[in-house]
Amino acid sequence: METVLITGASSGIGYEFSRLFAEKGYSLVITARREERLRELERMYPESRIEVIPCDLGSETGAEYLYKEIKKRNIKVDILINNAGLGLFGEFYETDIEKEKKIIDLNIKVLVELSKYFLQEMLERNSGKILNVASIAAFQPGPYMSVYYASKAFVLSFTEAVRNETRKTGVSVSALCPGPVKTEFEKSSELTKSKLFSRLKPVTAEKVAYVGYKGLMKNRAVIIPGFFNRFAVTAGVFIPTGIKVNIARRIQEKKR
């Protein structure tokens, strides 16, 4: 039975990934700050082997702590879902730098650390899968969420580069790039101040997890849920960056 490690498992896409993999018979290692939500998942699937590891991955040693705890429990991770992430809405000159440092730490630093730790083990076994959750935000700059968009651009670039490095091995590395998703992210990132969710219809986290799972199993490089999102990304290749930035600004400008 293969084991899946899912970060940010207490809500949204990570929560739905946890449910999906449990229903498909995988063993789980789930982590997030909110232990009670993780325990809820554990109770929902009593027949599944679920290891709960509460952890603040955004802390300085969060990723290292998680890795050492998994090693201490003698768990072999076959699939890594790097899902944990943060966002923040607002004009860069006004936003809180401490929150933006946390975005960089969680969206980039932690993802790189966990990828490093578990990829090395996967390569030794010549088997394994890594799915890094990026966003369609990765394909262009994003006014009002400049740090978040840039962090997701890093995730996509990093994923594609590591995928190329490991292309002749038994390990696959993929990026999941959803558009707006109906989760707690809207509130936690202060996107309730934006027109984004009123202008673009968000999909459910359940659908994103399902599409992500299918793409991962088919070894897709970049997985983009939804026809409109795929079309927008493809069409964006032919649109000058300045125009794309202005479109992004209009889509998610502040409510008045």
JORA-V147558 format. One record per run of one state. SS is the DSSP state (hx for helix, st for strand, lp for the rest). FROM is the first residue (numbers start at 1). LEN is the number of residues. Records with the same first field share a line. If there is no record, write none. Layout:
SS: FROM-LEN ; FROM-LEN
This chain:
lp: 1-2 ; 8-4 ; 24-3 ; 32-3 ; 45-5 ; 53-9 ; 73-6 ; 83-14 ; 126-2 ; 134-2 ; 140-6 ; 166-5 ; 177-4 ; 183-2 ; 189-2 ; 195-1 ; 200-3 ; 218-4 ; 224-3 ; 237-4 ; 252-2 ; 255-2
st: 3-5 ; 27-5 ; 50-3 ; 79-4 ; 128-6 ; 171-6 ; 181-2 ; 194-1 ; 203-2 ; 222-2 ; 254-1
hx: 12-12 ; 35-10 ; 62-11 ; 97-29 ; 136-4 ; 146-20 ; 185-4 ; 191-3 ; 196-4 ; 205-13 ; 227-10 ; 241-11
